[in-house]
Amino acid sequence: MTDTHEIHAIVTRAFFCANHITEGQRFVFDLKGRIDPARSDANLCLGILAKLQPALLLAQDRAAEGQHPISPRFKHFDCFDTGIDHGGTGKVYVELRLVDKATGETVGPVVTA
């Protein structure tokens, strides 16, 4: 799974972001948690990347155990900025997805009965 899949952090909502990140952009990571800046179209931002780091470690552990790397309960994140309504500059929200590198399709979790 490591060479055939990647993790996308897709921006689901963004407003007044100081780094000009917009909805629909993405950060692309391999399953070892390394960002691929050439394939990511969102501007790099430590505020969101730092929030994603624990989830990327969890994805590594889950993949090593043969589970779907993205936890169904641990896949939505926001940046460290408090938001304009609380004295910050803006806010960015992302959702993690496992993506097949060859097809670009999202890979859902395996459901067992």
Summary of the structure (lengths in Angstrom):
residues: 113
radius of gyration: 14.3
end to end distance: 22.7
largest distance: 47.8
contacts: 312
relative contact order: 0.26
helix: 19%
strand: 27%
